[in-house]
Amino acid sequence: MIFTGTPGGIGFGSKPYRPLKAGDVLRCEVDGLGAIENRVVPET
């Protein structure tokens, strides 16, 4: 799986607006293939 991110500004359409923050965990799973989890970290 390759995560390329989301184009800038796309999240502003969400109601309520909930941007990702440090500590959030993203999980993607594909049946028969596996799963990957990534924790959001602050930008350095």
N, C-alpha and C positions, 0 to 999 in steps of 0.2 A: 504494500500500500504506500502511496506517495501522497503526502499532504502538501499542497502548494499554498494553502491559505485562502482567504476570502478577499475579493477585491475591496479596496477602501470604500467606506461609506455604506456598504450593504447592510450592516447591522443597525443603522439608524432607522430603518423601516420597521424594526421589531417593536411591538407594544406589549409590555413595557420594554424599554430599551435596557438590555442587560449585557454590557460588554464583558468579555473574559477578563478575569483578574488573577493575580498571582495566587497560586494554590488550587485553582480550578483544575479538574481532571477531565480530559477528553478521551473517550473510549470509542473505538471503531471495531466492529466484529463482522466477519464474513463466515457464514456457515460452511463448515468443511475446510476452512482455511486457517482460521485463528483470529486472534484479537490483538490489538495494540492499544496501550494507554500512554498518554503523555500529560505531564503536569505542566501547567503554565508557570513560568518563572518571570520575575521582573527583568526588564531590559537593563543591561549594564552599560 
